[in-house]
Amino acid sequence: MKKILKVLYGFVALTLGIFFSVALIKAVVSHDAPRETEVLSDSRFPDYVVQLNEYYESFQNRRSHFHQTQERAFLPMEDQENCLNCHSIWPHTKDQRTRSFNNQHSRYMSCLVCHLDDQKGRRVNLEWTNFGVDNSLTRQGPFGVSRLAEDKLAGSENFITKIVPLIIDGSIKTRLYTPFNTPAYVEYRESVDAGRYVDEVKMRTDAEALVGEKAATCSVCHSESDTFPWTTLGFSGDRLNEMQHSAVVGMVDKYETFYFPPVFE
């Protein structure tokens, strides 16, 4: 009888212990829940321009960066691409081998340069655009187009000017670029923030109307073929040769594993 009571006592003690532990965890989680919800709500459509500027205002962040960093100028959030309604400013995450290379392209070209649906018979050109921004950076021209004699790239950290695709129909040019603050997307964000019903599927279908199933691969553009208009965009000399015979493209195409040099303090 005593053994049965001991077992029963142990079972009751274990049950009460589990009960109080679960209750304590729920109390802690429920206490933090309003704050978590608020953070998630506020970060659904973050202002990446503000975030990046604030990040690089820190000397420690600049100092710890893998590459040398300079003062940066960014295209205002309202003029960024509408893709940022669903994707982050660094949207490529799936392939760990290539995501950093792909993400850096989004800084100086429209997403549709690589993701445009390839339709036969449709004439598409690429050109630089400064989105109406007139400052010391845009007047210098696009960053990295030419290489100077002392082996430095011309221009500055110009993340305002971007390469954008155009559809040409006779004398009519249509820029394939939808800004973040297009009225339809402003209304969409306001509706989501207010908790009103939004047809997410329709919004995504409309936003991706010109997006193809597969993106262009690195070697499609970084080669001597006429697929990418390097010279028309202003590349020449050594810089053109570097772009058409990129060592990075060869590394990505030929090797499954590759390593960067270690960073020493």
C-alpha positions in Angstrom: 0.0 0.0 0.0 2.8 2.3 0.9 4.5 1.7 -2.5 1.2 2.6 -4.3 0.9 5.8 -2.2 4.5 6.7 -3.0 4.0 6.2 -6.7 0.7 8.1 -6.6 2.5 10.9 -4.7 5.3 11.0 -7.3 2.8 11.1 -10.1 0.8 14.0 -8.5 4.1 15.9 -7.8 5.2 15.4 -11.4 1.8 16.5 -12.8 1.8 19.7 -10.6 5.3 20.4 -11.6 4.5 20.2 -15.3 1.3 22.3 -14.7 3.1 25.1 -12.9 6.0 25.1 -15.5 3.6 25.4 -18.4 1.7 28.1 -16.5 4.9 30.1 -15.9 6.0 29.8 -19.5 2.6 31.0 -20.7 2.7 33.9 -18.3 6.1 35.0 -19.6 5.1 34.6 -23.2 1.8 36.4 -22.8 3.6 39.2 -21.1 5.8 39.7 -24.1 3.1 38.9 -26.7 1.9 42.5 -27.1 5.4 43.8 -27.7 6.1 41.0 -30.2 2.9 41.7 -32.1 3.8 45.4 -32.2 7.3 44.7 -33.5 6.0 42.3 -36.2 3.3 44.8 -37.3 5.8 47.7 -37.5 8.3 45.6 -39.4 6.0 44.2 -42.1 6.9 47.1 -44.4 10.2 48.4 -43.1 11.9 51.5 -44.4 15.2 49.9 -45.5 16.8 53.2 -46.5 16.5 54.5 -42.9 17.7 51.2 -41.5 20.8 51.1 -43.7 21.7 54.7 -43.1 21.4 54.2 -39.4 23.5 51.1 -39.5 26.4 52.7 -41.3 26.3 55.8 -39.1 28.0 53.5 -36.5 31.8 53.6 -36.9 31.9 50.1 -35.3 29.7 48.7 -38.0 31.8 50.3 -40.8 35.0 49.1 -39.1 33.8 45.5 -38.8 32.6 45.2 -42.4 34.4 42.7 -44.6 35.0 45.3 -47.3 36.1 48.9 -47.0 33.0 51.1 -46.7 32.3 54.7 -47.6 29.5 57.2 -47.1 26.5 55.9 -48.9 23.6 57.6 -50.7 20.4 55.5 -51.2 17.4 55.9 -53.5 14.6 57.2 -51.2 12.2 54.5 -50.0 9.3 55.8 -51.9 11.2 55.3 -55.2 12.5 51.9 -54.4 10.9 49.0 -56.3 7.5 47.6 -55.4 9.0 44.2 -54.8 9.9 45.4 -51.3 6.2 45.0 -50.4 6.8 41.3 -50.1 10.6 40.8 -50.3 13.5 42.3 -48.3 16.1 44.5 -49.8 18.3 41.4 -49.9 15.8 38.9 -51.3 18.0 36.0 -52.4 18.3 33.5 -49.5 17.9 30.0 -50.9 21.3 29.3 -52.5 24.0 29.9 -49.9 26.7 29.7 -52.6 25.3 32.6 -54.7 23.0 34.6 -52.6 25.5 37.3 -51.6 26.5 37.9 -55.3 22.8 38.0 -56.4 21.8 40.4 -53.6 24.5 42.9 -54.4 23.1 43.2 -57.9 19.8 44.5 -56.5 21.6 47.6 -55.4 22.3 48.9 -58.9 19.8 47.2 -61.1 16.0 46.6 -61.2 14.8 43.1 -60.2 13.3 42.7 -63.7 16.7 42.9 -65.4 17.1 39.3 -64.3 13.6 38.3 -63.6 11.7 39.6 -66.6 9.5 37.1 -68.5 11.3 36.4 -71.8 8.6 36.9 -74.5 9.6 36.4 -78.1 9.1 39.4 -80.3 9.2 41.9 -77.4 12.0 44.4 -77.8 13.5 45.2 -74.4 16.4 47.6 -73.8 18.3 48.4 -70.7 19.4 51.9 -69.6 20.6 53.7 -66.5 18.0 55.9 -64.8 18.5 58.3 -61.9 14.8 58.5 -61.0 14.9 62.3 -61.2 17.5 62.6 -58.4 20.0 65.3 -59.1 23.0 65.4 -56.7 26.8 65.1 -56.7 26.5 61.3 -57.0 24.2 61.0 -60.0 26.1 63.8 -61.8 29.2 61.6 -61.6 27.5 58.9 -63.5 26.8 55.3 -62.5 29.2 53.8 -60.0 31.8 51.3 -61.3 31.3 51.8 -65.1 35.0 52.6 -65.7 38.4 51.9 -64.1 40.9 54.6 -63.6 44.6 54.4 -64.3 45.5 53.9 -60.6 43.2 50.7 -60.7 40.3 52.4 -58.9 36.7 52.4 -60.0 35.3 55.7 -61.2 32.3 57.3 -59.5 31.1 56.9 -55.9 28.9 54.6 -53.9 26.0 55.5 -56.1 23.1 53.3 -55.2 20.6 55.8 -56.7 21.2 55.2 -60.4 20.0 51.8 -61.5 19.8 49.8 -64.7 16.1 49.4 -65.7 14.5 47.5 -68.6 12.5 49.4 -71.1 9.9 48.1 -73.6 10.2 49.9 -76.9 7.2 50.2 -79.3 8.2 52.5 -82.2 9.0 55.9 -80.6 7.3 55.0 -77.3 9.5 53.8 -74.4 7.9 52.2 -71.4 10.0 51.9 -68.3 9.4 48.5 -66.5 9.7 49.8 -63.0 7.0 50.2 -60.4 7.9 52.4 -57.4 7.2 51.4 -53.8 4.8 54.3 -53.4 2.6 53.6 -56.4 -0.9 54.4 -55.1 -2.2 50.8 -55.4 0.6 49.6 -53.1 0.3 52.4 -50.7 -3.4 51.4 -50.3 -2.3 47.8 -49.9 0.1 48.5 -47.1 -2.3 50.8 -45.3 -5.0 48.1 -45.5 -2.7 45.4 -44.1 -1.6 47.7 -41.2 -5.2 48.6 -40.4 -6.2 44.9 -40.4 -8.6 45.2 -43.3 -9.1 42.3 -45.7 -6.6 42.3 -48.6 -6.6 39.8 -51.5 -3.0 38.9 -51.1 -3.1 36.4 -54.1 -4.4 39.1 -56.5 -1.8 41.7 -55.3 1.0 39.2 -55.8 -0.3 38.2 -59.2 -0.5 41.8 -60.3 2.9 42.6 -58.9 4.5 39.6 -60.7 2.7 40.0 -64.0 6.0 40.6 -65.8 8.1 38.1 -63.8 9.3 35.0 -65.5 9.5 31.5 -64.0 13.3 31.4 -64.0 15.8 34.2 -63.5 18.7 34.8 -65.9 21.9 33.0 -64.8 25.2 34.8 -64.2 26.8 33.6 -67.4 23.9 34.9 -69.6 25.1 38.5 -68.9 28.7 38.1 -67.8 30.0 36.8 -71.2 31.0 38.1 -74.6 27.5 37.4 -76.0 25.3 40.3 -77.0 22.6 39.4 -74.4 23.7 42.2 -72.1 24.4 45.6 -73.6 27.6 46.4 -71.7 29.0 49.0 -74.1 25.7 50.7 -74.5 25.5 51.1 -70.7 29.0 52.7 -70.7 31.4 49.9 -69.9 34.6 49.9 -71.8 38.3 48.9 -71.6 39.5 46.9 -68.6 36.2 47.3 -66.8 34.3 45.8 -69.7 36.8 42.9 -69.9 36.4 42.3 -66.1 32.6 42.2 -66.5 32.6 39.8 -69.5 35.2 37.5 -68.0 34.2 37.6 -64.3 36.3 35.4 -62.1 33.3 35.2 -59.7 31.1 33.7 -62.4 33.7 31.1 -63.2 34.0 30.2 -59.5 30.2 29.9 -59.1 29.8 27.8 -62.3 32.7 25.5 -61.8 33.0 24.8 -58.1 30.6 23.4 -55.6 32.6 24.7 -52.6 34.7 27.8 -52.5 36.3 29.8 -49.6 36.9 33.4 -48.9 40.1 34.5 -47.1 39.8 34.7 -43.3 39.4 38.1 -41.7 42.0 38.9 -39.0 41.6 41.5 -36.3 
